[in-house]
């Protein structure tokens, strides 16, 4: 804005150019105020979650270890996802309850045995031994339909648990595939923004050299520098989205607390 004002006073630009520069300045100030507000909110959220005031931050380049393909991610999720494991355990428990309910109609056999030994009970040298064994076989004949009702209830519960396992498997697979697609998109976006930063840096160096030899104005350099800063900001946002998408994929798989890979420069 100051350069445009100087150029306007020297008759090198119009009032429209000056107004555009002032509008750009106002926009930058608005963006700065918004960024300051977001930074304050982020610090407050950090303090609320962690309990300490955050200091200087560096972007962690580590990402979780992830499967190479969506099919591998789904296969791993079907083995280790906690929600799916809980649903399967519930289905096993309901199946055992159904077998137990069916067992109420089966006969039961109880065998009991006793052995006793008595010495000197009536006179010196008196000895006696008694042994007995008994077997009891029982079978329910009529209980007013209570056994059939309990069997039907257990059977319905087991069927519902199996349906829950199927639904959970489908939901887990859908979540994993969706998270994998988002992760792939975030990785592509990160690579694109890194390329954009390299291009913006090259453009900034070129315009700066041209300005030194008089082929570009200060305004041209400032505009290209603004593009470079915007590209760097977009690159940081893309890296943040990439790391977040990686952890979201791990969450969908069920291995959120697994090991991390080595830092990557991709």
C-alpha positions as CSV (number, residue, x, y, z in Angstrom):
1,X,0.0,0.0,0.0
2,X,2.9,2.4,0.8
3,X,4.5,1.6,-2.5
4,X,1.3,2.2,-4.4
5,X,0.9,5.5,-2.6
6,X,4.4,6.6,-3.6
7,X,3.8,5.5,-7.2
8,X,0.5,7.5,-7.2
9,X,2.3,10.6,-5.9
10,X,4.8,10.2,-8.7
11,X,2.2,9.7,-11.3
12,X,3.1,6.1,-12.0
13,X,-0.3,4.6,-11.2
14,X,-3.9,5.6,-11.0
15,X,-6.2,6.1,-8.1
16,X,-7.8,2.8,-9.0
17,X,-4.4,1.1,-8.4
18,X,-4.1,2.9,-5.1
19,X,-7.6,1.8,-4.0
20,X,-6.9,-1.8,-5.0
21,X,-3.7,-1.7,-2.9
22,X,-5.6,-0.3,0.1
23,X,-8.3,-3.0,-0.3
24,X,-5.6,-5.6,-0.4
25,X,-4.1,-4.2,2.8
26,X,-7.5,-4.2,4.5
27,X,-8.0,-7.9,3.5
28,X,-4.6,-8.8,4.9
29,X,-5.4,-7.1,8.2
30,X,-8.7,-9.0,8.4
31,X,-6.9,-12.3,7.7
32,X,-4.3,-11.5,10.3
33,X,-7.0,-10.7,12.9
34,X,-8.8,-14.0,12.1
35,X,-5.6,-15.9,12.3
36,X,-4.8,-14.3,15.7
37,X,-8.3,-15.3,17.0
38,X,-7.9,-18.9,15.7
39,X,-4.4,-19.1,17.4
40,X,-5.9,-17.9,20.7
41,X,-8.7,-20.4,20.5
42,X,-6.3,-23.2,19.6
43,X,-4.1,-22.4,22.6
44,X,-7.2,-22.4,24.9
45,X,-8.3,-25.8,23.6
46,X,-4.8,-27.1,24.1
47,X,-4.6,-25.9,27.6
48,X,-8.1,-27.3,28.4
49,X,-7.1,-30.8,27.0
50,X,-3.4,-30.9,28.2
51,X,-3.5,-28.7,31.3
52,X,-0.5,-26.6,30.4
53,X,0.1,-23.5,28.2
54,X,1.5,-24.5,24.8
55,X,4.9,-23.2,23.8
56,X,6.5,-23.2,20.4
57,X,5.1,-25.9,18.0
58,X,6.9,-27.8,15.3
59,X,5.0,-29.9,12.8
60,X,5.6,-33.6,13.5
61,X,6.6,-35.4,10.3
62,X,5.9,-38.8,11.7
63,X,2.8,-40.6,10.4
64,X,1.3,-43.9,11.7
65,X,2.2,-47.2,10.0
66,X,-0.6,-47.8,7.6
67,X,-1.6,-50.5,5.1
68,X,-0.7,-50.0,1.5
69,X,-4.2,-50.7,0.0
70,X,-7.8,-50.3,1.1
71,X,-8.2,-54.1,1.0
72,X,-5.3,-54.6,3.4
73,X,-6.8,-52.0,5.7
74,X,-10.2,-53.7,5.7
75,X,-8.6,-57.1,6.3
76,X,-6.7,-55.7,9.3
77,X,-9.8,-54.0,10.6
78,X,-11.8,-57.2,10.4
79,X,-9.1,-58.9,12.6
80,X,-8.4,-56.2,15.3
81,X,-11.2,-53.6,15.3
82,X,-12.4,-53.4,19.0
83,X,-16.1,-52.8,18.1
84,X,-16.1,-55.9,15.8
85,X,-14.3,-58.0,18.4
86,X,-16.9,-57.0,21.0
87,X,-19.7,-57.9,18.7
88,X,-18.2,-61.3,18.0
89,X,-17.7,-61.9,21.7
90,X,-21.3,-61.0,22.4
91,X,-22.4,-63.4,19.6
92,X,-20.3,-66.2,21.1
93,X,-21.9,-65.6,24.5
94,X,-25.4,-65.5,23.1
95,X,-24.7,-68.8,21.2
96,X,-23.5,-70.4,24.5
97,X,-26.6,-69.1,26.2
98,X,-28.7,-70.7,23.5
99,X,-27.0,-74.1,24.0
100,X,-27.5,-73.8,27.7
101,X,-31.2,-73.1,27.3
102,X,-31.5,-76.1,25.0
103,X,-29.8,-78.2,27.6
104,X,-32.7,-77.7,30.0
105,X,-34.7,-80.4,28.1
106,X,-31.9,-82.9,28.3
107,X,-31.8,-85.6,31.0
108,X,-29.4,-85.1,33.9
109,X,-27.6,-87.9,35.8
110,X,-26.2,-87.4,39.3
111,X,-24.0,-90.1,41.0
112,X,-23.3,-89.9,44.7
113,X,-21.1,-92.2,46.8
114,X,-20.4,-92.4,50.5
115,X,-17.8,-94.4,52.5
116,X,-17.7,-94.5,56.3
117,X,-15.4,-96.3,58.8
118,X,-16.0,-96.7,62.5
119,X,-13.6,-98.3,65.1
120,X,-14.2,-99.1,68.7
121,X,-17.8,-97.9,68.7
122,X,-19.3,-100.5,71.0
123,X,-16.3,-102.4,72.4
124,X,-12.6,-102.7,72.1
125,X,-11.5,-103.9,68.7
126,X,-14.9,-103.2,67.1
127,X,-14.6,-102.1,63.4
128,X,-17.2,-101.4,60.8
129,X,-17.2,-100.1,57.2
130,X,-20.1,-98.9,55.2
131,X,-20.1,-98.0,51.5
132,X,-23.0,-96.7,49.4
133,X,-23.4,-95.5,45.9
134,X,-26.5,-94.0,44.3
135,X,-27.4,-92.8,40.8
136,X,-30.2,-90.4,40.1
137,X,-31.5,-89.8,36.5
138,X,-34.0,-87.0,36.0
139,X,-35.7,-85.5,33.0
140,X,-38.1,-82.5,32.8
141,X,-41.6,-83.5,31.7
142,X,-43.7,-80.4,32.0
143,X,-42.9,-76.9,33.2
144,X,-45.7,-74.9,31.7
145,X,-43.8,-73.8,28.6
146,X,-41.0,-72.1,30.5
147,X,-38.3,-74.2,28.9
148,X,-39.6,-73.6,25.4
149,X,-39.9,-69.8,26.0
150,X,-36.4,-69.6,27.4
151,X,-35.1,-71.5,24.3
152,X,-36.9,-69.2,21.9
153,X,-35.7,-66.1,23.8
154,X,-32.1,-67.4,23.7
155,X,-32.4,-68.3,20.0
156,X,-33.7,-64.8,19.2
157,X,-30.9,-63.2,21.2
158,X,-28.3,-65.3,19.4
159,X,-29.8,-64.4,16.0
160,X,-29.8,-60.7,16.9
161,X,-26.1,-60.9,18.0
162,X,-25.2,-62.6,14.7
163,X,-26.9,-59.8,12.8
164,X,-25.1,-57.3,14.9
165,X,-21.8,-58.9,13.9
166,X,-22.7,-58.6,10.2
167,X,-23.8,-55.0,10.5
168,X,-20.7,-54.1,12.5
169,X,-18.5,-55.7,9.8
170,X,-20.2,-53.8,7.1
171,X,-19.9,-50.5,9.0
172,X,-16.3,-51.1,9.9
173,X,-15.5,-51.8,6.2
174,X,-17.4,-48.7,5.1
175,X,-15.6,-46.5,7.6
176,X,-12.2,-47.9,6.7
177,X,-12.6,-47.5,3.0
178,X,-13.9,-43.9,3.5
179,X,-11.0,-43.1,5.8
180,X,-8.6,-44.6,3.3
181,X,-9.9,-42.5,0.4
182,X,-9.6,-39.4,2.6
183,X,-6.1,-40.3,3.5
184,X,-5.2,-40.9,-0.2
185,X,-6.7,-37.5,-1.0
186,X,-4.8,-35.8,1.8
187,X,-1.5,-37.4,0.6
188,X,-2.1,-36.2,-2.9
189,X,-2.9,-32.7,-1.6
190,X,0.2,-32.6,0.5
191,X,2.4,-33.5,-2.5
192,X,0.6,-30.9,-4.6
193,X,1.1,-28.2,-2.1
194,X,4.8,-29.1,-1.7
195,X,5.2,-28.7,-5.4
196,X,3.3,-25.4,-5.2
197,X,5.7,-24.1,-2.6
198,X,8.7,-25.0,-4.7
199,X,7.2,-23.2,-7.7
200,X,6.3,-20.1,-5.6
201,X,9.9,-20.0,-4.2
202,X,11.3,-20.2,-7.7
203,X,8.9,-17.4,-8.9
204,X,9.9,-15.2,-5.9
205,X,13.6,-15.6,-6.6
206,X,13.0,-14.8,-10.3
207,X,10.9,-11.7,-9.7
208,X,13.4,-10.5,-7.0
209,X,16.2,-10.7,-9.5
210,X,14.1,-9.0,-12.2
211,X,13.3,-6.2,-9.7
212,X,17.0,-5.7,-9.0
213,X,17.7,-5.0,-12.7
214,X,14.7,-2.7,-13.0
215,X,12.4,-5.1,-14.9
216,X,9.9,-5.5,-12.0
217,X,8.5,-3.1,-9.5
218,X,8.4,-3.4,-5.7
219,X,4.6,-4.2,-6.0
220,X,5.4,-7.1,-8.2
221,X,7.8,-8.5,-5.7
222,X,5.3,-8.0,-2.8
223,X,2.6,-9.7,-4.8
224,X,4.7,-12.7,-5.6
225,X,5.9,-12.9,-2.0
226,X,2.3,-12.9,-0.9
227,X,1.7,-15.8,-3.2
228,X,4.7,-17.6,-1.7
229,X,3.4,-17.1,1.9
230,X,0.0,-18.4,0.8
231,X,1.6,-21.4,-0.7
232,X,3.5,-22.1,2.5
233,X,0.4,-21.7,4.5
234,X,-1.5,-24.1,2.2
235,X,1.4,-26.6,2.6
236,X,1.2,-26.5,6.4
237,X,-2.5,-27.0,6.2
238,X,-2.1,-29.9,3.8
239,X,0.5,-31.5,6.1
240,X,-1.8,-31.2,9.1
241,X,-4.7,-32.7,7.1
242,X,-2.4,-35.5,6.0
243,X,-1.4,-36.4,9.6
244,X,-4.9,-36.1,10.8
245,X,-6.2,-38.3,8.0
246,X,-3.6,-40.9,8.9
247,X,-4.7,-41.1,12.5
248,X,-8.4,-41.1,11.4
249,X,-7.6,-44.2,9.3
250,X,-5.9,-45.8,12.2
251,X,-9.0,-45.1,14.3
252,X,-11.3,-46.6,11.7
253,X,-9.1,-49.7,11.6
254,X,-8.8,-50.0,15.3
255,X,-5.1,-49.6,15.7
256,X,-4.9,-46.0,16.9
257,X,-2.3,-46.6,19.6
258,X,0.1,-48.6,17.4
259,X,3.7,-47.7,16.5
260,X,4.7,-44.8,14.4
261,X,6.9,-44.9,11.3
262,X,10.1,-43.0,10.8
263,X,10.0,-39.4,9.6
264,X,9.3,-39.0,5.9
265,X,10.2,-36.2,3.5
266,X,7.7,-37.1,0.8
